Amino acid sequence: MSSIICQTLLHTQTPSKAIVLSQSLMDEWGCANGQSIKVEIGNKSMIARVARMKSTGNKIILSPNVTRQLYLPYTGLTRATFFNKRLKLGPVIGILTTGYTGNPAQPFGARSLLFRSFIQAGMSERPFIYVFTPQMVDWQNRTISGWYFIKDSKGNMRWVQRTSPFPDVIYERVPNRKAESLPHVQSCLIRLKESGQCKIFNQGFFNKWSIHVWLNNHPSTAEFIPETYLSPSIQTLHNMLEKHQMVYLKPSGGSLGLGIFRITRHPKEGYFCRFHQGEKNVLHRFHSLEKLIQHYFGSSRSGRFKKYLVQQGIRLIKYQNRPVDFRVHMHKDRTGQWRVVAIGSKAAGPGSVTTHIRTGGSVLSTDDLLHRVFKKSAKEVEASIKNTAILIAQVLEQQVNAPLGELGMDMGVDRNGRVWLFEINSKPGRHIFLHPSLREAGWQSAKFITDYSLKLANFI
């Protein structure tokens, strides 16, 4: 279904249950003067009588009564679709999060800037887009007191709270697993789903082991997945180190590189373990693997150790003797196809086991890095990274029983040019977009949130 950007206007002289359309819209939609139609925005609707006005342009004039009944947050430019005597305005897009501060200047603290970027990037498409928390939902009236970033009466852009309909589409940006597990957050998501009105995308955080099993067992993606075992025994660790000389121990439900250990085996000197602690990267040596595990976990049968997985270590390409991996940031576009928006190259900090910024990692220019390492084959390697990421995304969404619109993949390329997948994030960070070469991609990434929402809401 296609939509048209229209100018909505409020006029007190408009009959209370009428909606006035310009001649061009009447012709476009095949409306007859005086006919009854259903007018909708989000989950709100009413029956109104169509009246024609002799005016150029795509204009819709509403009465105060209509705007009140529909909880129209503001008038101005917005999209409209018309099909089967049903006029729908919007779409209404809600960004669900937690952490409301009560401060009108920064209602969601430091994350207000992130949400503002999503809203501003999608503004040219003219949706109604607001940010809300579970506490802002009025279940009795089926409305939400959402926060918009719009112009005030003086023409200044600022955060404004308005009572609004339930969204057509919800982009879930709950910040972490702890917040997501809170009962009121889970209850809100369930009730919004059960309302039948909202399509929610990117709900929840991925479990590393579930992702591994899905992709490792699929014939199209198995070759990109490092050998991995959940809750490994000491014998499994021994076997992995014999085979690969280097392994990673990762918490199966972790993120941000927290709690990761890199273990390397030296035939004469024993076992070396690197990890990040506080503000520094630490290296310890042990004569036996058993003593290493005992030191960090107490016992290989302890509850904490059983929540870990062991993964084959990959000898990655390097920059200035620092291992490099790639953050591939992906989005669904307005046609519902996966697009690679950006590839950020991340070099590990000195002595670090990961390339995360918090452990001393730094973002590099991917073009420069690939040309430096692969010379004339740089474009081929870049294409291989992109094609692999799109294939993995397509396979993954077959397994996830919910819409996905955004993914962050941590990928690596070994010294032979082979591409590997290390991790997939459903709520990827955006630090790669701080690099000068990726700032335009950062804006495009933010706009894809609206583009995909238009697709889900059937506005394009």
Buried (B, 14 or more C-beta within 10 A) or exposed (E): EEBBEBBBBBEEEBEEBBBBBBBBBBEBBEBEEEEEBEBBBBBBBBEBBBBBBEBEEBBBBBBEBBBEBBBBBBBEEBBBBBEEBEBBBBBBBBBBBBBBEEEEEBBBEEBBEBBBBBBBBBBEBBBBBBBBBBEBBEEEEBBBBBBBBBEEEEEEEEBBBBEBBBBBBBBBBBBEBEEBEEEEBEEBBEEBBEEEBBBBBBBBBBEBBEBBBBBBEBEEBEEBBBBBBBBBEBEBBBBBBEEBBBBBBBBBBBBBBEBBBBBBBEEEEBBBBBBBEEEEBEEEEBEEBBEBBBEBBEEBEBEEBBBBBBBBBBEBBBBEEBBBBBBBBBBBBBEEEBBBBBBBBBBBBEBBBBBBBBBBBBBBBBBEBBBEBBEEEBEEBBEBBBEBBBBBBEBBBEEBEBBBBBBBBBBBBEEEEBBBBBBBBBBBBBBBBEBEBBEEBBBBBBBBBBBBBBBBBBBB
